[in-house]
Amino acid sequence: MSLHASPFHARAAEANRLNAWENRGGFTLAADYGSVEEEAIAARFGAVLADVSWHWRVELSGEQAPAFVARLFTRDAAALGLGAAIEVLWLTDGGAVRGQGTVIRIAMNRFLLAAAAADAEWIENAARLYGVAVTNRTHSAGVLALIGPASGKILKAAGLVDNLPPLSFRTTVWRGLNVSLLRAGLGFEIGCSTDDALIVWDRLRAAGRSYALLPAGQAALDILETESGVLRPVRDYAPACEGFAAMPTPQSLGLSALVDRAHLFNGRAGVLAAGPDMRLAGILLDGDTPRPGAPLLNGSEPAGRTLASRFSPALRQTIAFAVVPETMPDGLLTAGGSAGRLIGLPFLPIPAATETAGPSVEVLMRAAGYLEPGNGD
Amino acid sequence: MSDVLVIGAGPSGLVAATYLAQAGAKVTVLEASAAAGGVCATRVPVGAYAASAGPQALSALDPRVIKDLKLTRFGLSFANRDLPLTLLGDGQTLTLTRDVHECQRSLAVTSEKDAARYPAFRRSHFAFARAMRALWWDDGTIDAKTRSHLHRLQVTPASLLIESTFESDAARGAFAFDALATNPAAPGSALVLAWQAAQEMCGLQGAFAVPVGGPAALVDALTAAATAAGVELRLNSEVARLDLDGEAVRGATLTSGEMVEGRTILSSLTRKKTLLEFLPPGAAGFATARRIEQPAKVGEAKLVLALNTCPTTFARPARYVIGDKLENASLAYAEARAGKIPSDLFLETIVLEAGEVPGVVLSVRIRPVPVTPTDGWNIATGRLVQTAVRLLEQHAPKLAGAVQGLGFVPPESRDALCLADMASPWAARILTPVRGLYLCGAAAEPVPCMSGRAGRIAAAMVASHLKKATP
């Protein structure tokens, strides 16, 4: 596989002080710009700008596109209003998770699917049954994620919208440039043509200067997503590859919330016939990161398994996704030999959220020793 | 409203319908054409004679179907119960009959070693095939030893099996036609040979029997049995689509626009036709659609020749097989797959007594041929017929001069044969992703054929489901 430079590569190269690169989705991207921890923390207090151009984006268009997306995804994307978005899964015939992403209705018969892992052959073959065209937009656009509590203010300062509701999408002309805005995932995603990419980067950096906007690499993005309880296929779990596979089901990954059981979708029979619902939870661990799939023990009793894990600079602790029985209460467990505490997700609220449902960032940061008493009051 | 709709009044559909009607269900059969029988009812004009497009010799008709549906009482009888196989090779003729000693004598002409090995080969080949009947004849299981042998044969080329046993080209060539299977989508698998050996006609394992009156007589008997059981047969009722209620079937809409209600539907048509063409897109599952969208690219054509006299070569009743070496079958298959008429063809010829005019009819099955030739059948027919007649003439001189008329039946579109299906239980082939929709025809058989077994077993499954659903 040949590697592609992101449309923002020139700017990323200027900022990448340690020359730390990695490959995602066939793109060469900055792993970090000097300090993973600094970038992850900056997203909690100010804002960061991260290159997500590598996300797989396909447009599904045609007269039968609504019928197709209705059958393909586990929630009824055909019921979306224009400019609305929804988080979905798509499954094998046997009901196993093949992919996970965000679907946006961009016109009556046009939908955009954005996902962290590509599944082109499956979707193209399925689309053919409906006569729906699948157009890969991954290489024709640059996309930046703007994450952090200051992100809305930066967009306003830049002259872009500041009142975009969650899970919504719009296109606009921004001082002569055609850009798209999506509010999903951890914050805002600003899309533009590859030709305009560097201008968009520069404008956002300039608008964010007063808010200490930093570029963030992929490592910081992974940490932020894990802290926010965002599970990603391939990175955090192995999706099914074979078309009739029965595992992993959405239940086994604790992703039942992304499945509308009353809706008719591919693989529904497998989901309905599958075992009991599991709950996706988090574990705060005292020791090293356990291997994916490590068994969880409640005393000597099996109590589920871990998925991906990583170190959280904000919490100064190893955090891991865990799949546990729905009825399993939060509490002490062991995973891979390390003691841990099972808690509900997210570990930390999504950085862009202005009102948090989880524990306050300051409280957690203070508990982790990042903030002195009185600091930040 | 009927309890059960059966799509297609071919032999499989009629078998399924009759079993279900005998079990007490109200059954309606929807047939697109004006007569029951499917391919067996299609008449091919051959001069003044009309031959059936179906197989002239039956090799796989389920003995339980014959018995349960009392087909002999409804007129099914056989003119020949066990046709021997005669290979017409280069300057040598090899005949394999039921009599092992006779086979040995015939094999000894070219190889003493082949003659010596034949009894042990046949014994073990037939023994394994009989053990497989638990899986291929019934919804049963096979023991671990048989399963292990099954998996080994699945990935063993028939040529290897035959070559490791026999040394003469004649003995090897004698098995070539059957190794290409009823639907030669997977050429040369030894498992296909075993499947053929597992079949039984008239109580004889591996036999080929010729029904009196040809394949149409089988249809007549099945139709009479179905009618006697109370099956409603609706002719000229072509299904346009199946209607769904969520993930369950609720009826069929005919091309006339009429909606026929039915919560249980058995289709004797191909898997592709049933699940892709009749159902809304995606209803059968995306992976299923991907798997079945490509039909078999290679099939079998039929040539019917009306002759004024019977060539002496074909004087005795037999399945006359003409073909090159088995190893050439793979090359021929590859050519057919690419849409070309293969340079090496394999022919099976049976002599039919047509009556006064014409005196003799030769029914010739030709394998392997492309289902859709690159040039189209209008052009390819001429080339294929010429090649086949030339091949026949090599063994029956002046045959071309005796031809008074000919008819040609191109290969029908079929689902591709999947070798893995041969090791699957019946339920895996009969059940579909749509609740209430079942397959009961050649698509549900381990190897596509006219056995009626899929109809019998599908009917048993449906009857059991209906019984459970009845309060």
Interface residues (C-beta under 8 A of the other chain):
Chain A: Q64 A67 F68 R71 L72 T92 D93 G94 W122 N125 A126 L129 Y130 E242 G243 F244 L264 N266 G267 R268 A269
Chain B: G246 E247 L276 P281 G282 G285 F286 A287 T288 A289 R290 R291 P433
